[in-house]
Amino acid sequence: MLKRTISVLLCIILVLSLCSCGSADIKSELDLNAEVKDATDITAQVNSAVYSMLDFSDTSEYENATKGLIEAPDSLEIVREDGRVVWSQDAYSFIDDYEKAPSTANPSLWENTKNNHAYGLFKVVDSIYQVRGYDLTNLTVVEGDTGYIVFDPVMSVECAQASLELIYKNLGEKPIKAIIISHSHVDHFGGIKGVMSEEERADSSLKIAEQISSGKIPIIVPDAFEEHAVSENLYAGVAMRRRANYQYGTFLKEGVNGTLAMGIGMAQSAGLSSYISPTYEIKTNETLTIDGVELEFQLTPGTEAPSEMNTWVANYNALWLAENCTGTLHNLYTLRGAQVRDGEVWAKYITEAITKYGDKVEVVFQSHNWPHWGNDNIAEYLTNTAAVYKYINDQTLAYVNKGYTSDEIAHMIELPEKLNKVWYTRQYYGTVAHNAKAVYQKYMGFYDANPVNLNKLPVSESAKKWVEYLGDTDEVLRKAKEDFEKGEYQWVAEITNVLVFADPENEVARLLCADALEQLGYQSESGTWRNVYLSAALELRLGNQAEHSKDAVASGDSQRSISASSMLQYIAILLNRENLEGENFKVNITVTDTKEKFALNITDGVMLIYDDTVFDDADVSVKCPKLVLAGISSKNKEAVKENAVIEGDETKFDLILDNMDSFDTSTDVYFNIIEP
């Protein structure tokens, strides 16, 4: 027994010694530090080669981005009363100091950044105008007989207000006659209270014709908009918010060594995000006339968003493409986390638009980036965009049926040469590689059919075994540094990150991993890939930066619009199932203001939800307004009890109220990403 104990202790000591952080000597030997680095010669060469790969003499996208400018202020920085910078184009003024891209930036991404740095009020065609570069999203207005129809009132209230002021200054102040919201992502509706108030909202109980003529403002959205707008980021919202730190680079500084544009705009604004419930949902393709403007809506569900629509503005032969065409390759899977999108469906709705409007369209404009003019150019623009999504979908499935795995396909798939060189389908936001993985995930799931990967060890456990097998970690670091000098940055990042997960205190591994990721960021054409690489490098050098992120400020408006069913599902996710293991009871919920009824069966801590029914043998019954359900999820037990009528065994209901802690919505958002 003693021998066995000694053997175990020796093994532990061995593993601990192998996991020990690199010594000061190895750190000095490898010349590593926590400073931001410039591009290596190899990265500079990789980026320089882009100039011979693409036609930089073709400036058509820049010409589109700057065409029709009416006014642009010399300086643009939107600041709240408390001094918080909500939005800044001034932060990107460094762009004007360079004739060509610096070596720390992919020249193609640099071109996109220059295009997105063109901001101000632009004329699309007579009576259609856009404020671009005042937020991640454009604010678009169509002039009617007496007022403006607003499309997509951007992400932040402050940015929407500044955009509207610029419109009023140059085009005259007129009433808002309607608001059209193209789809269910917050950067397209969060600024709505910057252009209207709750009191100006039309009565949703009226028919749409009556809303339009009422003198109030109808808010027109695609079918199922509110369901997705308020719930898409609810169930996994904490994790999505943290991952968005990386995707949007919310704690990076703007600059040649920092964040640039990301294909659909410069960045997310950091102002107040608001919400007003829509008054009318487009259920089927239909036509409305608002203030003399004929609008034909084309529903495109399951493309860039679960709920989305294009709009044909018949008066001007103009097609609003929402976010289905954006002047860049978009995401079939977004890095912050979301449900996978369908490339085949996406292409289908673009071709449907070609069929419906292709012979008469004279301009297409959208919620991000700039318009495209001319029927022939537009036909090519729509066709090429559809072809890219269809190619990624179909080619991935062809490789799947040959037995290739997700990782293999991501490194194999390339667009056809012609499509690959089109500026408006370049990989500034989405990439061919991770979109191909999205297609694989949609059809095949996570499992690559190799049983070794069916139940892999957790990363930290696997990393410790790697370190044990590798032996002398200093020697591993020396080899990794040699590979770094050869430009093998992906491999260096992979092997050093193994060391970090085995021992997050290994400073040398952290610094070398950061240096490798930094070079990958500098080489990336995708702005989001650049952001995630550079964010990881920053956190390896300085530690978790989540608390320093420049996130938008939630107003709480959307919480009031969450359906009772969605809120109960969120409560089920929040419920601490481990604490309630062995507990079995039933709860009836009656939502007094919406007249809905739900039966909850808690069985060994699992909450099963039954809609439109109640149990005859419930242990406890609760009657309350819908907002009280939000109080349950926010752990406001006192407020819940004050505003609910509880009958039966109240201790059973207390078990729910006291166990809303399977995760902490305020602190778990700071979880680590690049380390354990």
Order of alpha helices (4+ residues) and beta strands (2+ residues): alpha-alpha-alpha-alpha-beta-beta-beta-alpha-beta-beta-beta-beta-alpha-beta-alpha-beta-alpha-alpha-beta-beta-beta-beta-beta-beta-alpha-beta-beta-alpha-alpha-alpha-alpha-alpha-alpha-alpha-alpha-alpha-beta-alpha-beta-beta-beta-beta-alpha-alpha-beta-alpha
